[in-house]
Amino acid sequence: MATRAANEALLHLSNIYVHLGLLTMQSLQIDLIVALAVLLSSRAMKALLPKLSKTLFVRFGYGAMVVAGVLMFNSAVVQIKIVHHPDIRVQQLAKGLDASWSWDALIYSLEFKYAEGLEFEKVVPFSRYRPMNRHLCMRNRRFIPR
């Protein structure tokens, strides 16, 4: 009874996927390849598992997790570089360090001076100021637009 209920649930779920356009020929091909890999892996492990010691099995498991983690981290770094264009610049000053970090259109600056301490700024382009604020900045010569 439970097998038939699970089968009906899967049929309804796949029907929803088809109607929403989520089940394409490419996804079906990938699913079939994964299913074949699972079956082959299951058969191979059924024969190989009794011959492995518990310690060796655990080491293989941890090794696989480390490799998967490194690959996922690398993939995430590549995607972040493509999408957000991050940039970090560090410059040595006479009295400290100046570091700037940009992420998309946001620019952050971190300045450290030995006498004054740590200072964090978010750089806002002059064009993003309201017209009244732009006028005030232009009147006050201390602020020079970037």
C-alpha positions in Angstrom: 0.0 0.0 0.0 2.8 2.4 0.9 4.6 1.6 -2.4 1.6 2.4 -4.4 1.0 5.7 -2.5 4.6 6.7 -3.1 4.3 5.8 -6.8 1.1 8.0 -7.1 2.8 10.9 -5.3 5.8 10.7 -7.7 3.5 10.6 -10.7 1.6 13.7 -9.5 4.9 15.5 -8.8 6.3 14.7 -12.2 3.0 15.8 -13.7 3.4 19.2 -11.9 7.0 19.4 -13.2 5.8 18.9 -16.8 3.1 21.5 -16.6 5.4 24.1 -15.1 8.0 23.4 -17.8 10.6 22.2 -15.3 11.0 18.8 -16.8 12.8 19.3 -20.0 14.6 16.8 -22.3 18.0 18.0 -21.0 17.0 17.5 -17.3 15.5 14.1 -18.1 18.8 13.0 -19.7 20.8 14.3 -16.7 18.4 12.4 -14.4 18.8 9.2 -16.3 22.6 9.5 -16.2 22.5 10.1 -12.5 20.1 7.2 -12.0 22.5 4.9 -14.0 25.5 6.2 -11.9 23.6 5.4 -8.7 22.8 1.9 -9.8 26.4 1.2 -10.9 27.7 2.7 -7.7 25.3 0.7 -5.6 26.3 -2.6 -7.2 30.0 -1.8 -6.9 29.8 -0.8 -3.3 27.8 -3.9 -2.5 30.7 -6.0 -3.6 33.5 -3.7 -2.3 32.1 -2.6 1.1 32.6 -6.0 2.9 36.3 -5.9 1.9 37.0 -2.4 3.4 37.9 -1.8 7.0 35.9 0.8 8.9 38.9 3.1 9.2 39.5 3.0 5.5 35.9 3.6 4.7 35.8 6.6 7.1 39.0 8.0 5.4 37.5 7.7 2.0 34.3 9.4 3.2 36.2 12.3 4.8 38.4 12.6 1.6 35.3 12.7 -0.6 33.8 15.4 1.6 37.0 17.5 1.5 37.2 17.2 -2.3 33.5 18.1 -2.7 33.9 21.1 -0.4 37.0 22.4 -2.2 35.2 22.0 -5.6 32.1 23.8 -4.3 34.1 26.6 -2.8 36.0 27.1 -6.0 32.8 27.2 -8.0 31.3 29.7 -5.6 34.4 31.9 -5.9 34.3 31.8 -9.7 30.6 32.7 -9.7 31.1 35.6 -7.2 33.9 37.0 -9.4 31.7 36.8 -12.5 28.6 38.3 -10.9 29.9 40.9 -8.4 33.4 41.9 -9.6 35.0 42.2 -6.2 38.3 44.1 -5.9 40.6 44.7 -2.9 43.4 47.3 -2.8 45.8 48.0 0.0 48.1 51.0 0.1 50.8 51.8 2.6 50.6 55.3 3.8 53.3 57.3 5.8 51.1 57.1 9.0 49.3 53.8 8.4 47.4 51.7 5.9 44.5 52.5 3.4 42.5 49.6 2.1 39.5 49.8 -0.3 37.1 47.1 -1.2 34.6 47.3 -4.0 31.7 44.9 -4.6 29.4 45.7 -7.6 28.9 49.4 -7.5 29.6 49.7 -3.7 33.0 50.9 -2.6 34.1 50.6 1.0 37.3 52.1 2.4 39.1 51.1 5.6 41.8 53.5 6.8 44.2 52.8 9.7 46.4 55.6 11.0 48.7 55.0 14.0 47.7 58.2 15.7 44.0 58.3 14.9 43.0 54.6 14.8 40.6 52.8 12.5 38.2 54.5 10.1 35.6 52.8 7.9 33.8 54.6 5.1 31.3 53.8 2.4 32.1 55.8 -0.7 29.0 57.4 -2.2 29.3 58.7 -5.8 28.6 62.5 -6.1 25.9 61.8 -8.6 23.8 59.9 -5.9 23.5 63.0 -3.7 20.3 64.9 -3.8 20.6 68.2 -5.7 20.4 70.3 -2.5 23.2 68.3 -0.9 25.3 68.6 -4.1 24.8 72.4 -3.9 25.9 72.5 -0.3 29.0 70.4 -1.1 29.9 72.7 -3.9 29.6 75.7 -1.7 31.8 74.2 1.0 35.2 73.8 -0.7 36.3 71.0 1.7 34.2 68.5 -0.2 35.4 67.8 -3.7 33.2 65.4 -5.8 34.8 62.2 -7.0 
